[in-house]
Amino acid sequence: MSRIEELPSSDYDDDTYSSKPGDVFLAFVDAPVKETDEILIEDSFIGGEPKWLHPDSLPPAELLKCGACKSIDNMKLLLQAFSPLDDEHIRAIQQRLGINNMNYINPQDDRVLYVFLCTKCQRKKNSVRCIRGVKKSKNVDSLSEKMASTSLEKRFPN
């Protein structure tokens, strides 16, 4: 069962975010999406409807509720970001942190971040939810091969 993590108010201090940069790798928004375009898992986009990793495996309704008003009706998709892992970055982080066994992390798995925002409780504590979806991959394609094949299908504006 999934659980919702709520940060204590002491975690919101300004000093927390200015201490040092971290290893964060975020996706970016692709080319503009037209109504005629088919949205794939590998797409990152702002707003609209989420493209779930598997339509039969939706997150529990509790994760889609606003943490402030407990309503599901006002939660809107802010961002869906395809967030693959790079095998080289995983190894570098392992070495830096002294972690010897991260074999359970497969860079070929599809990872998507879904960020939802409550339109009623903007700027209130816990009114933003981020759900990470992971779909286990049976392929052995490398991340660079997957990204290269995906980018060939996209047409970016000049």
Secondary structure, DSSP 8 states (H G I E B T S, - for coil): --------GGGG-HHHHSS-----------S---TTS---TT--EESS----SSTT----GGGGS-TTT--STTEEEEEEEE----HHHHHHHHHHHT----TT--TTSEEEEEEEEESSSTTSTT-EEEEEEEE-------HHHHHHHHHHH-----
